[in-house]
Structures are given as structure tokens and as C-alpha cells.
Amino acid sequence: MLNPKIEEAFNRQLNAELFSSYLYLSMAAHFESQNLKGMANWMRIQAQEENAHAMKFFDFINERGGKVVLTQIDAPKLEWPSPLAAFQEAHQHECKISELINGLVDLALGEKDHAANAFLQWFVTEQVEEEASVLEIAEKLKLAGDQGGVLFMLDRELGQRTLPAAPPA
């Protein structure tokens, strides 16, 4: 049986992950409108990954006998003044998600819920990668400055991103 405190906190995180997906989808739409198809592709895949993260929480809550509670998702921003601003905001968002995950680990440890702690360790590792990948892009954009050719090359590079293959069942 799922501890009620863990259940409530995991439901909040599930909804935070859904917002993350929504935010990245909004960024994808923004980049599409700017004809930056590669950046739109990167953000679309990020949105799909965040949705998969939400589903991990969804499944864990259900597997432990809890009840999933979906709440209203706030509307994300619709526009960013530059690609750099969008990727910097994405990095800030990933840092916020990392803080939320770390808080869940602290809660799981405090409640002595070893299954929840073990489940969360995947997210701890994943957040290191999430923060690093988006920060790398932001730093490249910062270096590119106003050089349109470099922006074009980076957009093409980001267009090559694909969803990782699902691990075998």
C-alpha cells in the first residue's frame, strides 16, 4: 500500500511532469512558427520524454495501490524573444524539476519508503542528463550570438534528435 504522503507528493510530481511536457510542446510550437524546425523537433521530443516521465509516476502510483489524481495544468508561455531565452528557460525549468525530485527523495527517506526511494533514483540520474543537455544547447546559442550561420547549423543539429529506443520488456 502506498503511503498517503508519498501518494500525494507523487501525484503533484506527475502533474508537474505533464506541465513540463506542455511547456516543451509550447516551445516546439513557437520554434515551428519561427521556421526553426530543428529546435522544434528537439522540443517536441523533449515533450514526449516528459510525458513518459509522467507515465512512470502514473504507473508507480497505481502499482502501489494508490489513486492517480490529475489536476488542472497551467497554460505555458507561448513566445520567447530568442532561441537562447527559450533554452535558458528550459534549463531553469529542469533545475526546478531536479529540486522537486530531490524533495521527493527526502520525503521517501523520511517515510522509510524504500520502494519509492528506489523508483526515484532513476529520476535523480535522469535530471543530471536533462540539465546538462539543455545547458549545453543554451551555451552554444550564447556563443553563437547574432551569427545566423551558426544558428542555422545548430538548428540542423538539433533536428537530428530522435526518441531513444525503449528498453526491452
N, C-alpha and C positions, 0 to 999 in steps of 0.2 A: 504494500500500500504506500502511496506517495504521501510524504509529509505535507501537510496543508501549507506551511510556509514556503516550501520548495515549489509546490504546485502553483501557488500564486505568483511567485517570482519567475518561474519558467514560463507561465502564461504571458507575463509582461515582456519577457525576452522574445518569445515567439512573435508577439506583436511588434516589437522593436525591429526584429529581422524582416518582417513584412514591410515595415516602413522603409527599411534600407533598400529593399527590392524596388519599392515605389519611387524612392529618391533616385536610384540609378536609372530606372526606366525614364524618369523625367529628364535626367541629364542626357540619356540617349536621344530622346525626342528633340531636345534643344540642339544637340550636335547635328542631328539629321536636318534640322531647319537651317543650320549654318553650312550645310554641304560638307561636313566633316564626318564622312561615312565610317572611317576607321575608328575614330573616337566614339561614335555612336555604337559601333559594333562592340568595342571594349566595354562600354557601359551596359549594353544590353546583356552581354554575357555575365557581367557583374550582378545585374539584377536577377538573372537566373540562379546564380550561385547563392545569393542572399535568400531567395525563395526556398532553395534546397536546405539552407540552414534553418529556416523557419520550420520546414517539414521534419527536420531532425528533432526539434523540440516538440512538435505536434505528436510525433510517434513515441517519443520517450514518455511524455505525459500519459498518453493512452496505455502504453505497455506497463506502466507502473500503477495503473488503476485510477489515475486522476481524470479530471474533466477539462478538456480544452475550452477556453473562453476567449473568443475573438472579440476584440473591441474596435471601435472606430479608428481608422488610420488617418492622421492629419494629411492634408494636401501638401506635397513638396513644392519647393520653388519651381518656377517654370523657365527662368532665364539666368544666365551668368554673363558677366561683362567680358569674359575671355576664357579660353580653354584652361589657362593657368588657374584662374579663380575657381573654376569648376573642380579641377583636380585637387586644389588646396582644400576646398570644402569637403571633398570626398575623403581626403586624408584626415581632416579634423573629425569627420563622422566616424571613420574607422577607429580612431583613438577613443572616441566616446563609447563605441561598442566594446572595445577592449576593456574599458573601465567597468562597464556593465557585466561583462563576463567575469572579470576578476572579483566583482562583488558577489556574483553567484557562487564562485568557488569558495569565498569566505563564508557564505551562508551554508553551503553544503558541508564544509568542515565543521562549522559551529553546530550544525544539526546532526553531525555524525552520520550523514547520508553518503556512504561510500560509493554507492551506485551513481548517484548524481555527480559526485566529485570525479569519478572515472569518466563519465559521459562528458563532462565539461573540459577535460584535459585536451580533447580533440580541438575544441574551440579556442583554448588558450594558444595552442600551436598555430592554428589557422589564422588567428588575429595577427600574429607576428608577420606572417606572409602577406596578409591583406594590407597591413600598414606599410610594409616595405615596398610592395608592388606599386601602390598608388603614389607613395612619396617619390619613388624613382621617376615616375612619369612627370610629376609636378616639378621635380628638379630639372629634368630635361627641358620642360617648357620654359622654366625660368632662364636656363642657359640660352635657349633659342631666342628669347626676346622677341623683337619685331622681324626676325628673319623668316619671311614667308616660305622660302625653300626648305628650311629645317622643319617648319611646322608641317609642310606637305609630306616630308619624309617620315616624320613621327606619326602622322595620321595614317600613312600607308602601313607602317609597322604595327600600329595598334589594330588595324584591320585584319591582321593575321591571327589574332587571338581566337582560339576555339575553346569550347567547353571541354574540360578534362574528361577522359573516359571514366565511366562508372566502374568502381571496383567489382570484381566478380562476386556473385552472391554465395 
